[in-house]
Amino acid sequence: MLALLAVAVVWGSSFPLTKVMLDSLSPRQFLAIRFAMAAVALVLAFPRALRRLSPRALLQGCALGVVYGAAQLVQTTGLAYTPATVSGFITGLYVVLTPLCAAVLLRSGIGARAWVGAVLAVVGLGVLALRGLSLGYGEWLTLASALLFALHIVGLGAWATAREALGVAVVQMVAIAVVCTVATVPEGFAAPRSAGGWVILVYLAVVSGALAMIVQTWAQSQISASRAAIVMSTEPGWSAVLSIAFFGEPLTWRVLVGGALMLAAMMVVELGPRSPSEPAGPEDLPKLAG
């Protein structure tokens, strides 16, 4: 449980730190170098896991990586136009969107808790990010990334097996790096100009990227999936706390009320036993046969 809490804190810290990196790099330049470093680290650390993958798992890992890479590109572009606190909460909506996507793609019913969570999330999003009667460009992009993250979770839950989980994680990281690198070609590549920038980049690539993925895989083999999902849903809260405490983002009533509503939506979706009519959440999606 403590290991997963550490992962949630690390992922929460990535929002304000990424915001810092976007002062000197474009979103695509930043993602290309970050995930290239993370992919190299995982390939060097787990070459045997790659060799054990079946052709089917290899293709599935590539597909999942493409979706996740697209989500990262959209999310990070949105972060350039919205505060890290807002971005963290909106991204966390993947917890609510996942059961809704699973209901559509896996043809399961939408239970009462999913609807309650969706309503709370929409209200929280409005309080947190509405500007007049519309969301800003950055908020729309971040909301789109949350949908892509939800689709990634649905695919991962349907395809992943314990035996090939580590190899699939490595393949995904490589695919993410390829997607981000290809997206960066038109504008050209760049690197941090300061030692501090490199320190942040290494942290985001190795600790928040590669190491966090390994710790999450291990931790979720030690505790129940439901407890794991509840801990991970605290990520947006950590993002807000760190952004306000260390990076000077304002603590407004919108952040307090909207963030609380969105966290409540995530907890409503994740807490409590599921009835047979409810769709799977991020932690217990059914596996596809074959």
N, C-alpha and C positions, 0 to 999 in steps of 0.2 A: 504493500500500500504506500509506504514512504517513497519507494522508487518511482511509482507512478505519479505521486504528488510532485516529486522533483522534476519529472518530465513535463508536467503541466506548467510548473513555474518557468522552466527553460523555454518552452514554447511560447508562454506569455511574454517572456522577455524579448522574443524575436521581433515583436511588433515595433516597440520604440527603437530598438537597435537598427532594424531595417530602415526606419524613418531617418536615422542619422546617416546611414550609408547612401540614401537617395539624395543627400545634399551634394554628393560628388560623383555619383554614378547614376545612369538611367536604370529604370527597373529591369530591363532586359540584360544590360551589362552586368548588373549586380547578380541576377539569378544565374546567368551563364557561368560565371566564375565560382559562385557559391556551390552550385550543384555539381560542377565538374570536380571540385575538390572533394565533395562528399562521396561522389561515385568512385573516384580513385581510392579513397580511404576504404570503402566497403569491398571493392574488388580485391584489393591487396590483403584485406583481413580475412575474407571468406571465399577464396577461389574454389574450394571443394564444394561449397553449397551451390555454386553455379554449375559445376560439372554434374551434379546429381539431378538437375532439373530435367523433367520430361519436355519434349517439344511443345506439348500443349501448355504446360505451365510457363514455358518461356514466352510463348505468344501472348498468353494472358497477362503476364507480368509487363510485357511491352505495352499492351493496350492500357493497362491501369496506369503505367507511368506517363503515357501520353495525356491521359485525362488529368492526372495530378499536375503534370507540368503546365498544362493550359490553365488550371486553377491557380497555380502559383503566379503565372504571368499576369492574369487578370487581377488577382488580389493585390500583388505588389504595385501594379500600375494604379489601382484604386487608392492604395496607401499614400501615393504621392499627392493625392488631392483631398485627403481626409485625415483627421487626427488619429493617432495610434489607438487611443481609447475607443473611439467609434469603430474603427476597423476591427479591433479585437472582438467586440460584442457582435457585430454583424457577421463576421466570419464564423463565430460560434453558433450561428443559426443552422449550421450543417446538422447539429444534433436534432433539431426539429424537422428539418427538411428530409433527413434520411428515411424515417418511417413513411413519410408521404411518397417519396420516390420509390421505396420498396413496395408500397401498395400498388403503384402504377405498373412498375416493371415486373414484379413477382406476383401480381394479381392477388394480393391479400387485402382484407378489409381495413378500413381506416377506423381505429377505435376511438373512444371518447377522449382518452388522454392525449392522443395525437392532435385532435381538434382543439382541445383546450390549450395545449402547448403552442399550436399555430396561432391562435387568437392572441395569446399573451405576447408572443414574439412580434406579431404585427404591430400591436399597440406599443410595445417597447421600442421597436424600430422607429415608429412615428415620433415618439417623445424624444428619442436620442438623436435622430438625424434629419427629421423633416425641416426644410427651409421654406417657409410659407406653406404651399400645398404640394410641394414636390421634393424628391430627394435630389441631392447634388450628384454630379458626374461620378465622383469617387465612391459615394455610397451605392450607386447602381452597380458599378463594377464590382465592389466588394460583395454585394448581394449575389451577383452572378457567380462569383468565385465560391461562395458558400454552397450554391446549387451544384457546382462541379465537384466540390469536395464530397457532397452527399452522394453523388453518382459514383464517385470513386469508392466510397465506403460500401455501397450496395454491391458493386462489382467485386470488391475484395472479399466481402462476406460470402458471396455466392461461389467464388472460385478458389479461395485460399484453402490449403490443407496444412496441418501442423508439420507434416514431414517436409514440405517444400517451402514453408513460410519464409525462412531466412534467404533462400535462393531467390524467391520471388521479390523480396525486399531489395536485394542487390540489383536485380534486373530493372525494377522500377526506378531506382535511383539513377541508373545508367540512362534509361529512357528519358527521365526528367531532364538530365544534363543535356542530352541530345536535342530535345525540344527547345530548351532555353538557348542553347548555342545557335541552332538554326535561326531562331527568332531574332538573334542579335546580329547576324551577319549583315543585314542592310545598313545598320548604323555604325558598325565597327565595334571592336572590343576595347575595353579599358580596364584599368586596375586601380585600387586605392592609391592615393598620392601620399599618404602618411602612415607611419608605423601604427598609430591608433586604429586607422581604418583596416589595416591588415589583421590586427588583433581581433577586432569585431568580426571580420569576415571568417577568420579561422574558427572562432567560437560558433558562429551561425552555421558554418559548414560541418564541422566535426562534432561539436557538442549538441547544438540544437537540431542538426540534421542526422548524421550517421549514428552518433552515440545514443541520441534519444530514441531512435528507431530500434536499436539493439536492446536498450533497457526496457522499452515498452513491450517488445516481443517476449523478453524474459519474465517481466512482471506479470503479464497477463497469463502466463502459464502457471503462476503461483497462487493467484486469487481468482475469485469468480468474475466472469465477464461483466455482470451487472455492477458490481462494486467498482471495477476498473472504469467503466463508462462514467459513473458518477464523479469519480475523482478527476477524470480528464475534462469533464464539462466545466471545471473551475478555471480553465485556461483563460477565458476572456477577462475574468475578475483579476487574475494576476497581471494581465496586460495593462489593465486600467490602473492598478495600484502602482506598478513600476513606472508607467508613463507619467503619472502625477507626481510620484515621490522623487524620481531621479531626472526626469526630462522636462519638468516645468509645465506640463499640460494642465489646463485649468480644471478644477473640480467644480462643475456646475450642477445645477439642479437637474438638468437634462441627463447628464452622465449618471447621477445617482438614481433617478427614477427610471429612466429608460434602461440602464444597465441592470437594475434590480429586476425589472419585468422580464428582460431577456434571459437572465440567469434563472428566474423562476420558471420560464418556459422550458429551458433545458432540463431542469430538475423534474418538472412534471412528466416530461417524456421518459426520463430515465428511472425515476423512483417507482418502487412498487412492482408487484408481479404483473405479468402480462396475461390478459385473458386470451382465449383461443381466437377471438375475432380481431385482435389487435395485430398490426403489422410488426415485423421485427424492427428493433432499433439498431443503432450502430454496432452494438456488442453481440447480437445474437441472430444475425441474418442467416437464413437457411442456405445450405450448400447445394449447388446444382449437381445432379448426377453425372458421372462420367468424368 
